[in-house]
Amino acid sequence: MKILAVCQNGLGSSFIVQMNIQNILKEENVDTSNISVDHADVGSTGADSADYFFTDKTLADNLNVPKDKVIPLNSLIDKEETKKDINKILKKENIDFDAN
């Protein structure tokens, strides 16, 4: 499974979201051997770029990807919001984790 954090320029805020996702997966004791997390800019993302796309809610409609794969975030720095979304994905994908 591939998760992509997306922001306008693919630099600061998407990198923060990427780091948060990686930390959450580690905290939840998820086996990440089949999970990759990366970050990118809006213009370089396409439908085949990832399985799930985390982005600011204001950019969600600008992504040229299936809408059911977009995870719009109200706050890019709210780790608890991101954690809830990650846990939903883990449940959907039947990936074991330690829910806290």
N, C-alpha and C positions, 0 to 999 in steps of 0.2 A: 504494500500500500504506500502511496506517495501523498504527502501533505505539502501544500505550497502556501506560504504566507505571501500575500501580494499587497503592494502599496503603489503609489503613483510612480515613484522613481526606482523602486526596488532596492532601496538603501536602508535608511534608519528604522522606520517603523515596522517594515516587514521583517527586518532582522530581529527586532525586539520580540515580535510575535513568534518567530521561529524559535528563538531561545526559550520563550515561555512554554511552547509546546514540547520542546525537548526536555525541559525540566519537569513538566507535568508527567510525561511518559515515564521518566526516571522515578519520580515520587510515587507513581502508581504501580511501580514494579512491572512494567510492561516489557515483554521480550521484543526489542526493537530490531531484531535481526532481519525482519521482513518489512520494516517501516522506514521510510526516508522522509526527512523534513528539510525543506529548503525555502528560499525566499526569492522573489522576482518582482519585476515591474509589470504594470497592467498591460503594456504593449506587447510583451513577450510571452504572455500566457495564452494557451490554446486549450481546447477540449482534452487533448492527449497529454497535457503537461503534468497533470496530477489527478488523483482520485478525489481529493477534497481541497478547496481553496478558501483560506481564511483571509478576510479583508475587512477594511473599514466599511460600515454600512453605506456610506456615501459613494463608495466605489463599486458596490456589489453589482449594480446594473451595467457598469462599464466593462465587465469581464465577458469575453466571448466564449463562455463555457456553459455547460448545462446548469441551469439554476438550482437543481436539487443537489449539486455538488458544491455550491457556494455557501460558506458559513459567514454571514455578515456579523461583525462585532460592533457593539455600541462603543466600546473603549478598547483600544489596542493594548493598553497597559494593564487592564483589569484581568489579572491572572485567574481569578475565580470564575469569571464569565467564560474565559477560554477553557478552563478545566471542565466546566459543565458540558461544553460543546465537544470536547475531546472524549469525555466519558460516553456521550451519546453515540459517537462514531464507534468507539470500542465495543459498545454493546451491539450496535447494528452489524458490525463486522465479526461478531463472536470472538473477540480478542480478550483473553483473560487479563484482569487488572485488579488491584486492591483499591476499591472505592473508599475514600476517607470521608 
